[in-house]
Amino acid sequence: MRKGQAFLIASIIACILLALLRINLNLSELERSIQTLQADFEREEMENVERELLRSIEYSRVEDLTKNLEIFSNFSRKALGRRKLTFNALLLQCLLPKVSGESQLNVTIFNMLGVEIESLNLTFSYDNSTRSFSSIRDGESVRTNFIFSTNSDVNYTLILSYKTFREEKREEILIPVEIGRSKFIGFFELELKNWLEQRVKLNPVYILKA
């Protein structure tokens, strides 16, 4: 083979390699762009769920909120599931009937985390009493109450701690008590998961409705 032919072949091979490298770079850029768009879309979907959740709270009577939020959450999971998205959530809902002297804090936990809650504890700062639950399945809710007595406005704290096979969490939720008023206090963890198991989480949502 002549030197000229060898040089020509080497040049052609170099051009092919450069073209392949450019294609790979373009594919990588395209993949990153698609992932960014997907993440933006999922965050928008998640924020839309949050807006509708807040709207559902706004237009519900206090005594109907627990039932309405569970209905809303189940509907959201089904609707997003049709788009290959999984909606997961933990809803902690506290209802304070009209406070006067000895009163009661009613608490409902609705597990939609997509996994079983292995253990869950609630501690109320009024007297540091604790309620404990175990093996709360996905789609299951548990209820409890705490008795307290006050003749003046006061702030209490409800401590939530729970464990799944995936994570352990601890949250402190403010419970503002006002004499003569009923209130709803909600604490919600919201998550969206796509078919690639990529997750979009919003900061926990704290709601107070009197």
C-alpha positions as CSV (number, residue, x, y, z in Angstrom):
1,M,0.0,0.0,0.0
2,R,1.3,3.4,-0.9
3,K,1.9,6.1,1.7
4,G,-0.8,8.3,0.0
5,Q,-3.4,5.5,0.2
6,A,-2.5,4.8,3.9
7,F,-2.8,8.5,4.8
8,L,-6.2,8.7,3.0
9,I,-7.5,5.6,4.8
10,A,-6.2,7.0,8.2
11,S,-8.0,10.3,7.5
12,I,-11.3,8.5,6.6
13,I,-11.1,6.5,9.9
14,A,-10.3,9.6,11.9
15,C,-13.3,11.4,10.3
16,I,-15.5,8.4,11.1
17,L,-14.3,8.3,14.7
18,L,-14.9,12.1,15.1
19,A,-18.4,11.7,13.7
20,L,-19.2,8.9,16.1
21,L,-17.8,10.9,19.0
22,R,-20.0,13.9,17.9
23,I,-23.1,11.6,17.7
24,N,-22.4,10.2,21.1
25,L,-22.0,13.7,22.5
26,N,-25.2,14.8,20.9
27,L,-27.1,11.8,22.3
28,S,-25.8,12.6,25.7
29,E,-26.9,16.2,25.4
30,L,-30.3,15.0,24.1
31,E,-30.6,12.5,27.0
32,R,-29.9,15.3,29.5
33,S,-32.4,17.6,27.9
34,I,-35.1,14.9,28.0
35,Q,-34.3,14.2,31.7
36,T,-34.6,18.0,32.5
37,L,-37.9,18.3,30.6
38,Q,-39.2,15.2,32.4
39,A,-38.2,16.5,35.8
40,D,-39.8,19.9,35.0
41,F,-43.0,18.2,33.9
42,E,-43.2,16.1,37.0
43,R,-42.5,19.0,39.3
44,E,-45.3,20.9,37.6
45,E,-47.7,18.0,38.0
46,M,-46.7,17.8,41.7
47,E,-47.3,21.5,42.2
48,N,-50.7,21.1,40.5
49,V,-51.6,18.4,42.9
50,E,-50.6,20.6,45.8
51,R,-52.7,23.5,44.5
52,E,-55.8,21.2,44.1
53,L,-55.2,19.8,47.6
54,L,-55.2,23.3,49.0
55,R,-58.3,24.2,47.0
56,S,-60.0,21.0,48.4
57,I,-59.2,22.2,51.9
58,E,-60.5,25.7,51.2
59,Y,-63.9,24.6,50.0
60,S,-64.5,21.8,52.5
61,R,-66.2,22.2,55.9
62,V,-63.8,21.4,58.7
63,E,-65.8,18.4,59.8
64,D,-65.6,16.9,56.2
65,L,-61.9,17.5,55.6
66,T,-60.6,14.1,56.6
67,K,-63.0,12.2,54.3
68,N,-62.6,14.7,51.4
69,L,-58.8,14.6,51.5
70,E,-58.7,10.8,51.4
71,I,-61.0,10.9,48.4
72,F,-58.9,13.5,46.7
73,S,-55.7,11.6,47.4
74,N,-57.1,8.3,46.0
75,F,-58.4,10.2,42.9
76,S,-55.0,11.9,42.3
77,R,-53.2,8.5,42.5
78,K,-55.6,7.0,39.9
79,A,-55.4,10.0,37.6
80,L,-51.6,10.2,37.7
81,G,-51.3,6.5,37.3
82,R,-52.9,6.7,33.9
83,R,-49.9,8.8,32.9
84,K,-47.4,6.3,34.3
85,L,-46.8,8.4,37.4
86,T,-47.1,7.2,41.0
87,F,-48.5,9.5,43.6
88,N,-47.4,8.8,47.1
89,A,-48.3,10.8,50.3
90,L,-48.6,10.8,54.0
91,L,-51.5,12.8,55.4
92,L,-51.6,13.8,59.0
93,Q,-54.9,15.5,59.9
94,C,-55.8,17.0,63.3
95,L,-59.2,18.2,64.2
96,L,-59.8,20.4,67.2
97,P,-63.5,20.6,68.0
98,K,-64.5,23.9,69.7
99,V,-62.1,24.2,72.6
100,S,-63.5,24.9,76.1
101,G,-61.9,23.6,79.3
102,E,-61.4,19.8,78.8
103,S,-61.1,19.2,75.1
104,Q,-60.0,16.6,72.6
105,L,-57.5,16.6,69.7
106,N,-58.6,14.0,67.0
107,V,-55.8,12.7,64.8
108,T,-56.0,10.7,61.6
109,I,-53.0,9.4,59.7
110,F,-53.6,8.3,56.1
111,N,-50.7,6.2,54.6
112,M,-50.3,6.5,50.9
113,L,-46.5,6.2,50.9
114,G,-46.6,3.2,48.6
115,V,-45.1,1.1,51.3
116,E,-46.1,-0.3,54.7
117,I,-45.3,1.9,57.7
118,E,-43.5,-0.5,60.0
119,S,-43.9,1.7,63.1
120,L,-45.4,5.1,63.8
121,N,-45.5,7.1,67.1
122,L,-47.4,10.3,68.0
123,T,-46.4,12.3,71.1
124,F,-48.5,15.2,72.3
125,S,-46.7,17.9,74.3
126,Y,-49.6,18.7,76.6
127,D,-48.7,15.7,78.8
128,N,-46.1,13.9,76.6
129,S,-48.6,11.0,76.1
130,T,-47.8,8.7,73.1
131,R,-49.8,6.7,70.7
132,S,-48.1,3.9,68.8
133,F,-49.1,2.0,65.7
134,S,-47.5,-0.7,63.6
135,S,-47.9,-2.4,60.2
136,I,-50.0,0.4,58.6
137,R,-50.5,-0.8,55.0
138,D,-50.5,1.5,52.0
139,G,-54.0,2.9,51.6
140,E,-54.9,2.4,55.3
141,S,-55.7,5.1,57.8
142,V,-55.4,5.0,61.6
143,R,-57.2,7.3,64.1
144,T,-56.6,8.3,67.7
145,N,-57.2,11.2,70.1
146,F,-55.6,13.1,72.9
147,I,-57.4,14.7,75.9
148,F,-56.2,18.0,77.2
149,S,-57.5,20.9,79.4
150,T,-56.9,24.6,79.1
151,N,-58.6,27.8,80.0
152,S,-56.4,30.0,77.8
153,D,-55.0,30.1,74.3
154,V,-51.8,28.0,74.0
155,N,-49.5,26.3,71.5
156,Y,-48.9,22.6,71.8
157,T,-46.7,20.4,69.6
158,L,-47.5,17.0,68.1
159,I,-44.4,14.9,67.3
160,L,-44.7,12.4,64.5
161,S,-42.1,9.8,63.9
162,Y,-42.4,6.8,61.6
163,K,-40.3,4.1,59.9
164,T,-40.6,2.3,56.6
165,F,-38.1,-0.1,55.0
166,R,-36.9,2.9,53.0
167,E,-36.6,5.7,55.6
168,E,-37.1,7.0,59.1
169,K,-38.6,10.4,59.8
170,R,-39.4,12.7,62.6
171,E,-41.6,15.9,62.3
172,E,-42.9,18.4,64.8
173,I,-46.3,19.9,64.1
174,L,-47.5,23.1,65.7
175,I,-51.0,22.7,67.3
176,P,-52.3,26.3,68.1
177,V,-55.3,26.1,70.5
178,E,-57.7,29.0,70.9
179,I,-60.5,29.0,73.4
180,G,-64.0,28.9,71.8
181,R,-62.7,28.0,68.3
182,S,-62.5,24.8,66.3
183,K,-59.5,24.1,63.9
184,F,-58.1,21.8,61.3
185,I,-54.4,21.3,61.2
186,G,-52.9,19.3,58.3
187,F,-49.4,18.1,57.7
188,F,-48.8,16.5,54.3
189,E,-45.8,14.8,52.6
190,L,-46.2,14.6,48.8
191,E,-44.1,12.6,46.3
192,L,-44.3,11.8,42.6
193,K,-42.4,8.8,41.1
194,N,-42.0,8.1,37.4
195,W,-41.5,4.7,35.7
196,L,-37.7,5.1,36.1
197,E,-38.2,5.2,39.9
198,Q,-37.1,8.9,39.8
199,R,-38.8,10.9,42.6
200,V,-40.0,14.5,42.9
201,K,-40.7,15.6,46.4
202,L,-42.2,18.9,47.6
203,N,-41.4,20.4,51.0
204,P,-43.9,19.2,53.6
205,V,-47.2,21.2,53.5
206,Y,-48.5,22.6,56.8
207,I,-52.2,23.8,56.8
208,L,-54.2,25.6,59.4
209,K,-57.9,26.1,58.9
210,A,-60.2,27.6,61.5
